[in-house]
Amino acid sequence: MNSHIKFFHSIHFKIALVFALILLISLEVVGAVFVSQLEKKNVAQYERQVQLPTYVERSITTQLGRSDQKKANRKIHMLLSDTSNNSSNQVQVIDTKGTIRGTNQIDNKSIVGQKTTDHDVKDALYHGKNVNKTTYNSQNATRYYTAVVPLIRSQNNNTVGAVYIRASLNPVYKTIDSITFIYLLAALITILIGLLVAIVISRAITRPIDEMKKQTIQIAHGDYSGHVHVYGKDELGQLAEAVNNLSVKVRESQESTESERRQLDSVLTHMNDGVLATDRWGRVTISNSKALDFLNLQSENVIGHPILQVLGVAKKYSLRRLFEHPHEIQVDLSNHDRELILHAHFSLVQRNSGFISGLVCVLHDVTEQEKIDEDRKRFVSNVSHELRTPLTSVHAYLETLIAGAWKDKDVAPHFLQVAQDETDRMIRMVRNLLTLSRMDSGRQKMNPELTNLNELFNHILKHYKLMIKNGDQIEPNLKVNNNYHIVENFTSRTLWVELDPDRFTQVIDNIMNNALKYSPSGGTITCSLYDSNNRVMLSIADQGIGIPRDAQDHIFDRFYRVDKSRTRASGGTGLGLSICKDIVEALGGSIWVESTEGHGSTFYISLPYEPMKENLWDARN
């Protein structure tokens, strides 16, 4: 903002100019009236001066009535010579015949006896009119006063002649011009003095105005430290006090607004939900960091852009629809890198007058909730299906037995064995479900103890070697061939780990059962145990059918089965690996799988491990 103002544009100059113009106009009006009145009075006075006295007019009237014209003319000449006080004035006496009988000009006596040609004189002689007029001679630039007075005899009221007077007005106007010049000079001096006074007064008026201007500019720039000096108790003083109060109020309001803005920024920054605000045209004006994280966009790609375009729902919804019927929508931003489902709640930003100035959109991450809902639906579906299959088998076999098959000594034992196997299958599934439920709710207690992992793992593998040797049945309808091989690759170091032996044994059992179920006849199962970077690494590798790549990310999900027909035939429920994952993670470890389809799978378990000195262990014992 340019605060510099040219002098001729400033109020300081304008006040002085207005004052000077008012003074000039006032003096001009006064001067015009004064000169006009002066001219009128001086001219009237001069006209009275050049008029012949009354007694002279009477004497001339008497002389015009005499029969002896020569004596009368001499007497008239004497009267005019005695009464004329200015030789430049021309006075003539004319009788009723229009003959000039006398003049006051000595050098112009030749006109005596001549006929007059002046029309004004003829009007006065023939019609008895008085003539008074002012004329201007452009040749010598002189104004003249001309008067024609008819001479009337009082006895019979007859016109006997007329007096013609012609006088120059130059002396009068010279006096008027001199007075006018003096007046103009005085007016000019007065105007200059008035202009100086106006400048001083305007400066006194504009000084507080200029200070108030500077203060308001400082306020506009955010500086509220200034103070306007109050010069008096007049209107400008009250205005200065109002500006000072305004500065204080604006500073307090700005501080309050800034505090609220910082609080709002802090709230928006630390919110777990994303927030987007728009103007009345649907362009984004505010976006917190969480919203940018959700959208995976930079601020410059969000601010100023249409919100429907930013959310990627421009094809499904219109801005008019959101303004007229704001509601909640689901926004799926999932891609190959992440899974993200947002719940977008729209609300109007509306003034008290009803004018809608924008929208506020709150983005809530419902990915986990949707996943939980989907898992719940799948869980109910899978449990229903898994329970229905064995129950249907049990129901069918029991119906057959009731119908009389129990009497058949060859069929009845087989039917009862199938019913028992299916019942055992349901019991295992219910037990697994209870285990998962307890772990999800945190009620599944772990009883960790310092365990020699080498011995525990070796003990479990010995059990499976014995089962392979004897061809025992590990699950209903699944016997182990005696041509499997178990290879152990253990570190020579004794690894003592804090874990729950029973729960860990359950993990190894699940993985070994899967290895035996999916390995071909004569396959080798390689079990390894070693330590690395304060971690115990345990792996079980088989030579089975392997796991497809797209299924490896879901292998630990509940009820997930790669080959549903084979697992159902072998009695699998899809809960074993999920239980393994929960147990390992409860022990502070992690579990994963590496597999190539057609070449087998390797399951890895990593557990926290803190090496112990032998003498410390000996001292503990």
TIKE-554728 format. One record per residue (C-alpha): z, x, y; residue number from 0; chain. Coordinates in steps of 0.25 Angstrom, whole numbers, plus 5000, padded with zeros to 4 digits. Each point is the difference from the previous one (the first is absolute). Example, Ala and Ser with C-alpha at 12.3 -4.5 7.8 and 13.67 -1.06 7.14 Angstrom:
REM TIKE-554728
SITE   up east north   k c
SITE 5031 5049  4982   0 A
SITE 4998 5006  5014   1 A
REM end
This chain:
REM TIKE-554728
SITE   up east north   k c
SITE 5000 5000  5000   0 A
SITE 4996 5006  5013   1 A
SITE 5011 4998  5010   2 A
SITE 4993 5007  5012   3 A
SITE 4995 4990  5011   4 A
SITE 4991 5004  5011   5 A
SITE 5006 4999  5014   6 A
SITE 4990 4990  5005   7 A
SITE 5003 4991  4987   8 A
SITE 5015 5001  5001   9 A
SITE 5009 4989  5005  10 A
SITE 5005 5010  5010  11 A
SITE 4987 5000  5007  12 A
SITE 4997 4986  4999  13 A
SITE 5013 4996  5006  14 A
SITE 4998 5009  5012  15 A
SITE 4985 4995  5001  16 A
SITE 5005 4985  5000  17 A
SITE 5010 5003  5011  18 A
SITE 4990 5007  5008  19 A
SITE 4990 4989  4999  20 A
SITE 5010 4990  5003  21 A
SITE 5004 5008  5013  22 A
SITE 4985 5002  5003  23 A
SITE 4996 4985  4999  24 A
SITE 5013 4996  5008  25 A
SITE 4997 5010  5011  26 A
SITE 4985 4996  5000  27 A
SITE 5004 4985  5001  28 A
SITE 5010 5002  5011  29 A
SITE 4990 5010  5007  30 A
SITE 4989 4989  4999  31 A
SITE 5009 4989  5006  32 A
SITE 5006 5010  5010  33 A
SITE 4986 5005  5005  34 A
SITE 4994 4986  5000  35 A
SITE 5012 4994  5008  36 A
SITE 4999 5012  5009  37 A
SITE 4985 4999  5002  38 A
SITE 5002 4985  5003  39 A
SITE 5011 5002  5010  40 A
SITE 4993 5012  5007  41 A
SITE 4987 4993  5001  42 A
SITE 5007 4987  5006  43 A
SITE 5007 5008  5010  44 A
SITE 4988 5008  5004  45 A
SITE 4992 4987  5001  46 A
SITE 5011 4994  5009  47 A
SITE 5000 5013  5009  48 A
SITE 4985 4999  5002  49 A
SITE 5000 4986  5004  50 A
SITE 4999 4997  5015  51 A
SITE 5013 4994  5006  52 A
SITE 5000 4986  5003  53 A
SITE 5001 5001  5015  54 A
SITE 4987 5009  5000  55 A
SITE 4993 4989  4992  56 A
SITE 5004 4990  5010  57 A
SITE 4995 5009  5011  58 A
SITE 4987 5002  4994  59 A
SITE 4999 4985  4997  60 A
SITE 5002 4998  5015  61 A
SITE 4990 5010  5004  62 A
SITE 4989 4994  4991  63 A
SITE 5002 4987  5007  64 A
SITE 4997 5007  5014  65 A
SITE 4986 4998  5006  66 A
SITE 4999 5014  5005  67 A
SITE 4997 5008  4987  68 A
SITE 5000 5014  5007  69 A
SITE 5014 4998  5005  70 A
SITE 5004 4994  4987  71 A
SITE 4993 5011  4992  72 A
SITE 5008 5011  5008  73 A
SITE 5013 4992  4998  74 A
SITE 4997 4999  4985  75 A
SITE 4997 5015  4999  76 A
SITE 5013 5003  5008  77 A
SITE 5008 4992  4990  78 A
SITE 4994 5006  4988  79 A
SITE 5002 5014  5005  80 A
SITE 5014 4997  5003  81 A
SITE 5004 4994  4987  82 A
SITE 4992 5009  4990  83 A
SITE 5009 5011  4995  84 A
SITE 4990 5006  4991  85 A
SITE 4986 5004  5004  86 A
SITE 4995 5000  4986  87 A
SITE 5002 4985  5000  88 A
SITE 4988 4991  5005  89 A
SITE 5004 4988  5008  90 A
SITE 4989 4991  5005  91 A
SITE 5000 4987  5008  92 A
SITE 4989 4990  4997  93 A
SITE 4998 4987  5008  94 A
SITE 4995 4987  4994  95 A
SITE 4985 5004  5002  96 A
SITE 5002 5012  4991  97 A
SITE 4999 5010  5011  98 A
SITE 5009 5012  5000  99 A
SITE 5009 4999  5013 100 A
SITE 5009 5012  4998 101 A
SITE 5004 5012  4991 102 A
SITE 5011 5010  4999 103 A
SITE 4991 5012  4997 104 A
SITE 4996 5007  5012 105 A
SITE 4988 5007  4993 106 A
SITE 4994 4987  4995 107 A
SITE 5000 4992  5013 108 A
SITE 4985 4998  4998 109 A
SITE 5002 4989  4991 110 A
SITE 5007 4991  5011 111 A
SITE 4990 4989  5003 112 A
SITE 4993 5001  4986 113 A
SITE 5000 4989  4990 114 A
SITE 5009 5002  4988 115 A
SITE 4994 4999  4986 116 A
SITE 5013 4999  4992 117 A
SITE 5000 4988  4992 118 A
SITE 5015 5000  5000 119 A
SITE 5000 4999  5015 120 A
SITE 4990 4988  4999 121 A
SITE 5009 4993  4990 122 A
SITE 5012 5002  5010 123 A
SITE 4992 4995  5012 124 A
SITE 4993 4988  4993 125 A
SITE 5011 4996  4990 126 A
SITE 5013 5005  5006 127 A
SITE 5003 5008  4988 128 A
SITE 5009 5012  5000 129 A
SITE 4995 5012  4992 130 A
SITE 5008 5011  4994 131 A
SITE 4994 5009  4989 132 A
SITE 5000 5014  4995 133 A
SITE 4987 5008  4998 134 A
SITE 4996 5013  4994 135 A
SITE 4990 5009  5006 136 A
SITE 4994 5009  4989 137 A
SITE 4993 5009  5009 138 A
SITE 5012 5006  5007 139 A
SITE 5010 4995  4989 140 A
SITE 5008 4992  5010 141 A
SITE 5007 4987  4999 142 A
SITE 5000 4990  5012 143 A
SITE 5008 4988  5004 144 A
SITE 4991 4990  5007 145 A
SITE 5006 4988  5007 146 A
SITE 4993 4989  5009 147 A
SITE 5009 4991  5008 148 A
SITE 4994 4988  5007 149 A
SITE 5005 4998  5015 150 A
SITE 5003 4986  5002 151 A
SITE 5003 4994  5014 152 A
SITE 5013 4992  4999 153 A
SITE 4997 4990  5011 154 A
SITE 4988 4993  4992 155 A
SITE 5001 5008  4987 156 A
SITE 4986 5006  5001 157 A
SITE 4996 5013  4995 158 A
SITE 4996 5009  5011 159 A
SITE 4997 5013  4992 160 A
SITE 5006 5009  4989 161 A
SITE 5006 5014  4999 162 A
SITE 4994 5009  4989 163 A
SITE 5009 5011  4995 164 A
SITE 4996 5011  4991 165 A
SITE 5010 5011  4996 166 A
SITE 5000 5011  4991 167 A
SITE 5011 5000  4989 168 A
SITE 5000 5015  4997 169 A
SITE 5013 5003  5006 170 A
SITE 5006 4989  4992 171 A
SITE 4995 5005  4987 172 A
SITE 5002 5014  5004 173 A
SITE 5015 4997  5001 174 A
SITE 5000 4992  4987 175 A
SITE 4993 5011  4993 176 A
SITE 5010 5010  5005 177 A
SITE 5012 4991  4995 178 A
SITE 4992 4998  4987 179 A
SITE 4999 5015  4998 180 A
SITE 5015 5002  5003 181 A
SITE 5003 4988  4990 182 A
SITE 4991 5006  4989 183 A
SITE 5006 5014  5002 184 A
SITE 5014 4994  4999 185 A
SITE 4996 4992  4988 186 A
SITE 4994 5012  4993 187 A
SITE 5013 5008  5002 188 A
SITE 5008 4988  4995 189 A
SITE 4991 4999  4988 190 A
SITE 5002 5015  4997 191 A
SITE 5015 4999  5002 192 A
SITE 5000 4987  4991 193 A
SITE 4992 5007  4990 194 A
SITE 5011 5011  4999 195 A
SITE 5011 4990  4999 196 A
SITE 4992 4993  4990 197 A
SITE 4999 5012  4991 198 A
SITE 5014 5003  5002 199 A
SITE 5004 4986  4996 200 A
SITE 4990 4999  4989 201 A
SITE 5005 5013  4994 202 A
SITE 5014 4995  5001 203 A
SITE 4995 4988  4992 204 A
SITE 4991 5007  4990 205 A
SITE 5010 5011  4997 206 A
SITE 5009 4991  4991 207 A
SITE 4987 4994  4994 208 A
SITE 4995 5013  4997 209 A
SITE 5013 5004  4993 210 A
SITE 5000 4987  4992 211 A
SITE 4985 5003  4996 212 A
SITE 5004 5014  4995 213 A
SITE 5012 4994  4993 214 A
SITE 4992 4989  4993 215 A
SITE 4990 5011  4996 216 A
SITE 5011 5008  4994 217 A
SITE 5005 4987  4992 218 A
SITE 4985 4998  4995 219 A
SITE 5000 5014  4995 220 A
SITE 5014 4998  4993 221 A
SITE 5009 5008  5010 222 A
SITE 5011 4991  5005 223 A
SITE 5009 5011  5006 224 A
SITE 4995 4998  5015 225 A
SITE 5006 4991  5010 226 A
SITE 4995 4994  5013 227 A
SITE 5008 5002  5013 228 A
SITE 5004 4987  5006 229 A
SITE 4998 5002  5015 230 A
SITE 5005 4986  5005 231 A
SITE 5004 4986  4996 232 A
SITE 4987 4994  5004 233 A
SITE 4989 4995  4990 234 A
SITE 4995 5014  4997 235 A
SITE 5015 5004  4997 236 A
SITE 5001 4989  4991 237 A
SITE 4987 5003  4993 238 A
SITE 5005 5015  4998 239 A
SITE 5013 4995  4994 240 A
SITE 4991 4991  4991 241 A
SITE 4992 5011  4996 242 A
SITE 5012 5009  4996 243 A
SITE 5006 4988  4992 244 A
SITE 4986 4998  4993 245 A
SITE 5000 5015  4997 246 A
SITE 5014 4999  4993 247 A
SITE 4996 4987  4993 248 A
SITE 4987 5006  4995 249 A
SITE 5007 5013  4995 250 A
SITE 5010 4991  4993 251 A
SITE 4989 4991  4994 252 A
SITE 4992 5013  4996 253 A
SITE 5012 5006  4994 254 A
SITE 5003 4987  4992 255 A
SITE 4985 4999  4996 256 A
SITE 4999 5014  4996 257 A
SITE 5013 4999  4992 258 A
SITE 4995 4987  4993 259 A
SITE 4987 5007  4998 260 A
SITE 5006 5012  4993 261 A
SITE 5009 4991  4992 262 A
SITE 4987 4992  4996 263 A
SITE 4993 5013  4997 264 A
SITE 5011 5005  4991 265 A
SITE 5001 4987  4993 266 A
SITE 4985 4999  4998 267 A
SITE 5000 5015  4995 268 A
SITE 5011 4998  4990 269 A
SITE 4996 4987  4995 270 A
SITE 4996 4999  4985 271 A
SITE 4989 4990  5004 272 A
SITE 4988 5002  5008 273 A
SITE 4998 4993  5014 274 A
SITE 4987 4998  5007 275 A
SITE 4999 4992  5014 276 A
SITE 4987 4996  5006 277 A
SITE 4995 4994  5013 278 A
SITE 4994 4986  5002 279 A
SITE 4987 5006  4995 280 A
SITE 5006 5005  4987 281 A
SITE 4999 5014  5003 282 A
SITE 5012 5009  4995 283 A
SITE 5009 5005  5012 284 A
SITE 5012 5004  4992 285 A
SITE 5001 5007  4986 286 A
SITE 5012 5006  4994 287 A
SITE 5000 5012  4991 288 A
SITE 5002 4992  4987 289 A
SITE 4988 4991  5003 290 A
SITE 4992 5013  5002 291 A
SITE 5005 5005  4986 292 A
SITE 4997 4987  4994 293 A
SITE 4986 5000  5006 294 A
SITE 4998 5015  4997 295 A
SITE 4994 5001  5014 296 A
SITE 5002 5008  5013 297 A
SITE 5005 4993  5013 298 A
SITE 4986 5001  5007 299 A
SITE 4994 4993  4988 300 A
SITE 5009 4988  5002 301 A
SITE 5004 4999  5015 302 A
SITE 4989 4992  5007 303 A
SITE 4993 4995  4987 304 A
SITE 5000 4985  4995 305 A
SITE 5012 4998  4991 306 A
SITE 4991 4992  4990 307 A
SITE 4991 5013  4999 308 A
SITE 5012 5009  4998 309 A
SITE 5006 4992  4989 310 A
SITE 4987 4998  4993 311 A
SITE 5000 4985  5000 312 A
SITE 4990 4997  5010 313 A
SITE 4991 4993  4990 314 A
SITE 5011 4991  4995 315 A
SITE 5007 4996  5013 316 A
SITE 4996 4997  5014 317 A
SITE 5008 5003  5013 318 A
SITE 5000 4986  5004 319 A
SITE 5005 4995  4987 320 A
SITE 5012 5010  5001 321 A
SITE 5003 4995  5015 322 A
SITE 4999 4986  4996 323 A
SITE 5007 5001  4987 324 A
SITE 5008 5013  4998 325 A
SITE 5005 5002  4986 326 A
SITE 5002 5010  4990 327 A
SITE 4989 5007  4992 328 A
SITE 4999 5010  4989 329 A
SITE 4993 5013  5003 330 A
SITE 4996 5009  4988 331 A
SITE 4998 5014  5005 332 A
SITE 5000 5006  4986 333 A
SITE 4990 5011  4997 334 A
SITE 4998 5011  4989 335 A
SITE 5011 5009  5007 336 A
SITE 5011 4989  5002 337 A
SITE 5004 4986  4997 338 A
SITE 5004 4992  5012 339 A
SITE 5001 4985  5002 340 A
SITE 5005 4996  5014 341 A
SITE 5006 4987  5004 342 A
SITE 4995 4997  5015 343 A
SITE 5008 4990  5008 344 A
SITE 4994 4996  5013 345 A
SITE 5007 4994  5012 346 A
SITE 4996 4996  5014 347 A
SITE 5004 5007  5013 348 A
SITE 5001 4987  5009 349 A
SITE 5005 4999  5014 350 A
SITE 5009 4988  5005 351 A
SITE 4987 4994  5006 352 A
SITE 4994 5000  4986 353 A
SITE 4990 5011  5003 354 A
SITE 4997 5008  4988 355 A
SITE 5000 5015  5003 356 A
SITE 4998 5006  4987 357 A
SITE 5005 5001  4985 358 A
SITE 5011 5008  4993 359 A
SITE 4997 5004  4985 360 A
SITE 5011 5005  4991 361 A
SITE 4995 5007  4988 362 A
SITE 5010 5000  4988 363 A
SITE 4997 5008  4988 364 A
SITE 5001 4991  4988 365 A
SITE 4993 5009  4990 366 A
SITE 5012 5002  4992 367 A
SITE 5004 4986  5000 368 A
SITE 4986 4996  4996 369 A
SITE 5001 5010  4989 370 A
SITE 5013 4995  4996 371 A
SITE 4995 4985  5000 372 A
SITE 4988 5005  4991 373 A
SITE 5009 5008  4991 374 A
SITE 5009 4988  4999 375 A
SITE 4988 4991  4996 376 A
SITE 4994 5010  4990 377 A
SITE 5014 5002  4995 378 A
SITE 5002 4985  4997 379 A
SITE 4986 4999  4994 380 A
SITE 5002 5012  4991 381 A
SITE 5014 4996  4996 382 A
SITE 4995 4986  4997 383 A
SITE 4988 5006  4992 384 A
SITE 5008 5010  4993 385 A
SITE 5011 4990  4995 386 A
SITE 4990 4990  4997 387 A
SITE 4992 5008  4990 388 A
SITE 5012 5004  4991 389 A
SITE 5006 4986  5001 390 A
SITE 4987 4994  4996 391 A
SITE 5000 5009  4988 392 A
SITE 5014 4997  4996 393 A
SITE 4998 4985  5002 394 A
SITE 4988 5000  4991 395 A
SITE 5006 5008  4989 396 A
SITE 5013 4992  5000 397 A
SITE 4992 4987  5000 398 A
SITE 4992 5005  4988 399 A
SITE 5013 5004  4993 400 A
SITE 5006 4986  5003 401 A
SITE 4988 4994  4995 402 A
SITE 5003 5006  4986 403 A
SITE 4995 5014  5001 404 A
SITE 5015 5005  4998 405 A
SITE 4998 4996  4985 406 A
SITE 4989 5010  4998 407 A
SITE 5007 5013  4997 408 A
SITE 4988 5009  5004 409 A
SITE 4997 4993  5013 410 A
SITE 5014 4997  5005 411 A
SITE 5005 5014  5001 412 A
SITE 4988 5004  5008 413 A
SITE 5001 4988  5010 414 A
SITE 5015 5003  5002 415 A
SITE 4997 5015  5003 416 A
SITE 4989 4996  5010 417 A
SITE 5010 4991  5007 418 A
SITE 5011 5011  5000 419 A
SITE 4990 5010  5006 420 A
SITE 4996 4990  5011 421 A
SITE 5014 4997  5003 422 A
SITE 5003 5015  5001 423 A
SITE 4989 5001  5009 424 A
SITE 5005 4990  5009 425 A
SITE 5014 5006  5000 426 A
SITE 4994 5013  5004 427 A
SITE 4993 4994  5011 428 A
SITE 5012 4992  5005 429 A
SITE 5008 5013  4999 430 A
SITE 4990 5008  5008 431 A
SITE 4999 4989  5011 432 A
SITE 5016 5000  5001 433 A
SITE 4999 5015  5001 434 A
SITE 4990 4999  5012 435 A
SITE 5008 4989  5006 436 A
SITE 5012 5008  5000 437 A
SITE 4993 5012  5006 438 A
SITE 4993 4992  5011 439 A
SITE 5014 4994  5004 440 A
SITE 5007 5013  4999 441 A
SITE 5009 4995  4989 442 A
SITE 4995 5010  4989 443 A
SITE 5010 5011  5000 444 A
SITE 4996 5014  4996 445 A
SITE 5010 5009  4993 446 A
SITE 4996 5014  5004 447 A
SITE 5005 5012  4993 448 A
SITE 4997 5014  5000 449 A
SITE 4990 5001  4988 450 A
SITE 4993 5011  4992 451 A
SITE 4986 4994  5002 452 A
SITE 4994 5010  4990 453 A
SITE 5009 4995  4989 454 A
SITE 4999 4985  5004 455 A
SITE 4984 5001  5000 456 A
SITE 5000 5008  4987 457 A
SITE 5010 4989  4994 458 A
SITE 4990 4989  5004 459 A
SITE 4988 5007  4994 460 A
SITE 5007 5003  4987 461 A
SITE 5002 4985  4998 462 A
SITE 4985 4997  5002 463 A
SITE 4996 5012  4991 464 A
SITE 5009 4993  4989 465 A
SITE 4993 4987  5003 466 A
SITE 4986 5006  4999 467 A
SITE 5004 5007  4987 468 A
SITE 5006 4987  4994 469 A
SITE 4989 4991  5005 470 A
SITE 5010 4991  5007 471 A
SITE 4996 4988  5008 472 A
SITE 5003 5002  5015 473 A
SITE 4997 4986  5004 474 A
SITE 4996 4987  4993 475 A
SITE 4986 5002  4993 476 A
SITE 5000 5014  5004 477 A
SITE 5003 5012  4990 478 A
SITE 4999 5014  5003 479 A
SITE 4990 5009  4992 480 A
SITE 5006 5012  4994 481 A
SITE 4989 5009  5005 482 A
SITE 5004 5000  5015 483 A
SITE 5005 5014  5005 484 A
SITE 5010 5002  5011 485 A
SITE 4999 5013  5007 486 A
SITE 5012 5005  5009 487 A
SITE 4998 5010  5011 488 A
SITE 5014 5002  5006 489 A
SITE 5005 5010  5010 490 A
SITE 5010 5010  4994 491 A
SITE 5010 4997  5011 492 A
SITE 5011 4990  4998 493 A
SITE 4997 4989  5010 494 A
SITE 5013 4992  5004 495 A
SITE 4996 4987  5007 496 A
SITE 5009 4989  5006 497 A
SITE 4994 4987  4993 498 A
SITE 5004 4988  4992 499 A
SITE 4996 5004  4985 500 A
SITE 4999 4986  4995 501 A
SITE 4990 4996  5011 502 A
SITE 4993 5012  5000 503 A
SITE 4998 4999  4985 504 A
SITE 4994 4986  5003 505 A
SITE 4990 5006  5009 506 A
SITE 4996 5011  4989 507 A
SITE 4999 4989  4989 508 A
SITE 4991 4991  5009 509 A
SITE 4990 5012  5003 510 A
SITE 5001 5005  4985 511 A
SITE 4997 4986  4995 512 A
SITE 4988 4999  5009 513 A
SITE 4995 5014  4995 514 A
SITE 5001 4996  4986 515 A
SITE 4994 4986  5002 516 A
SITE 4987 5005  5007 517 A
SITE 4998 5014  4993 518 A
SITE 4990 5001  4989 519 A
SITE 5004 5003  4986 520 A
SITE 5003 5015  4999 521 A
SITE 5002 5001  5015 522 A
SITE 5009 5010  5006 523 A
SITE 5011 4997  5010 524 A
SITE 5004 5011  5009 525 A
SITE 5014 5000  5006 526 A
SITE 5003 5010  5011 527 A
SITE 5013 5004  5008 528 A
SITE 5002 5010  5011 529 A
SITE 5006 5002  5014 530 A
SITE 4993 5002  5013 531 A
SITE 5005 5001  5014 532 A
SITE 5013 4993  4997 533 A
SITE 4993 4990  4992 534 A
SITE 5000 4997  4985 535 A
SITE 4986 4996  4995 536 A
SITE 4998 4993  4987 537 A
SITE 4987 4995  4995 538 A
SITE 4995 4993  4988 539 A
SITE 4985 5001  4997 540 A
SITE 4992 4992  4990 541 A
SITE 4985 5000  4995 542 A
SITE 4999 4986  5001 543 A
SITE 4989 4990  5006 544 A
SITE 5005 5004  5014 545 A
SITE 5001 4991  5012 546 A
SITE 4989 4996  5010 547 A
SITE 5001 5006  5014 548 A
SITE 5001 4987  5007 549 A
SITE 5011 4996  4991 550 A
SITE 5009 5012  5002 551 A
SITE 5005 4995  5013 552 A
SITE 5005 4988  4993 553 A
SITE 5005 5005  4987 554 A
SITE 5015 4999  5005 555 A
SITE 4999 4986  5005 556 A
SITE 5007 4989  4993 557 A
SITE 4992 4993  4989 558 A
SITE 4988 5008  5003 559 A
SITE 4992 5004  4987 560 A
SITE 4987 5008  4999 561 A
SITE 4996 4994  4987 562 A
SITE 5006 4986  4999 563 A
SITE 4994 4996  4987 564 A
SITE 5005 5013  4993 565 A
SITE 5014 5000  5007 566 A
SITE 5002 4986  4996 567 A
SITE 4996 5003  4986 568 A
SITE 5010 5012  5000 569 A
SITE 5011 4992  5006 570 A
SITE 5000 5006  5014 571 A
SITE 5005 4992  5012 572 A
SITE 4996 5009  5012 573 A
SITE 5014 5002  5004 574 A
SITE 5003 5013  4993 575 A
SITE 4994 5010  5010 576 A
SITE 5006 4992  5012 577 A
SITE 5014 5001  4994 578 A
SITE 4997 5015  4998 579 A
SITE 4996 5002  5015 580 A
SITE 5013 4992  5005 581 A
SITE 5009 5009  4991 582 A
SITE 4994 5013  5004 583 A
SITE 5000 4996  5015 584 A
SITE 5015 4996  4998 585 A
SITE 5003 5014  4995 586 A
SITE 4993 5006  5013 587 A
SITE 4987 5004  4993 588 A
SITE 4986 4996  4999 589 A
SITE 4990 4996  4989 590 A
SITE 4985 5000  5000 591 A
SITE 4988 5001  4991 592 A
SITE 4987 5008  4999 593 A
SITE 4990 4995  4991 594 A
SITE 4985 5001  4996 595 A
SITE 4994 4989  4993 596 A
SITE 4997 5003  4986 597 A
SITE 5008 5013  5000 598 A
SITE 5014 4996  5001 599 A
SITE 5011 4999  5010 600 A
SITE 5011 5008  5005 601 A
SITE 5013 4994  5006 602 A
SITE 5008 5009  5009 603 A
SITE 5015 4998  5003 604 A
SITE 5006 5008  5012 605 A
SITE 5016 5001  5001 606 A
SITE 5008 5007  5010 607 A
SITE 5007 5013  4995 608 A
SITE 5010 5010  5005 609 A
SITE 5000 5012  4992 610 A
SITE 5014 5004  4995 611 A
SITE 5006 5014  4998 612 A
SITE 5004 5003  4986 613 A
SITE 5014 5005  5003 614 A
SITE 5002 4987  5009 615 A
SITE 4997 4992  4988 616 A
SITE 5009 5009  4991 617 A
SITE 5011 4998  5010 618 A
SITE 4998 4985  5000 619 A
SITE 5002 5000  4985 620 A
REM end
